[in-house]
Amino acid sequence: MARGKSFRHVNMKSERLSNQELTDLITGRSGTLRAPAICRGKTLIVGYSDALYEKLFV
C-alpha cells in the first residue's frame, strides 16, 4: 500500500488478513477508498507513487 510518503507491503500468503482487516487498511472512516486503487494480476496498489506505477506499467 502506498500512502503519502509511507509504504506498506502486505504479503497476503504469509499475513493471512481477513477481508475486514484488508478493507480497514484501504478505506477511510467513511468507508470509501482513501486513495486511487489499481489491481493488476495478483497485485493491488492503493495510493499514488510514480515509482510503483512505473514498475507496474513498464
C-alpha positions in Angstrom: 0.0 0.0 0.0 1.4 3.4 -1.0 0.2 6.3 1.1 1.8 9.7 1.1 5.5 9.1 1.6 4.9 5.9 3.6 4.6 2.4 2.1 3.2 -0.9 3.5 3.8 -4.1 1.7 1.2 -6.8 2.6 2.1 -10.4 1.7 -1.4 -12.0 1.5 0.1 -15.5 1.7 2.0 -15.1 4.9 -0.1 -12.4 6.7 -3.5 -14.0 6.1 -5.5 -10.8 6.6 -9.3 -11.2 6.9 -11.4 -9.4 4.4 -12.3 -6.9 7.1 -8.6 -6.2 8.0 -7.8 -5.6 4.3 -10.8 -3.4 4.0 -9.8 -1.4 7.0 -6.3 -0.8 5.5 -7.6 0.6 2.2 -10.7 2.5 3.3 -11.2 5.7 5.3 -13.6 6.3 8.2 -16.5 6.9 5.8 -16.0 3.5 4.1 -14.7 4.9 0.8 -11.3 4.3 -0.7 -8.7 6.7 0.7 -6.7 6.8 -2.5 -6.5 5.6 -6.1 -6.5 1.8 -6.3 -5.2 -0.4 -9.2 -5.4 -4.2 -9.3 -3.2 -5.9 -11.9 -2.9 -9.6 -11.7 -2.2 -10.6 -8.1 -1.0 -7.1 -7.2 -3.2 -4.4 -5.6 -1.7 -0.9 -5.2 -3.6 1.6 -3.2 -2.3 5.2 -3.3 -0.1 7.0 -5.8 3.6 6.5 -6.3 5.4 7.4 -9.5 8.0 4.7 -8.8 5.4 1.9 -8.1 3.3 2.9 -11.2 6.4 2.9 -13.4 7.4 -0.6 -12.2 3.8 -1.8 -12.7 3.3 -0.5 -16.2 6.8 -0.7 -17.8 
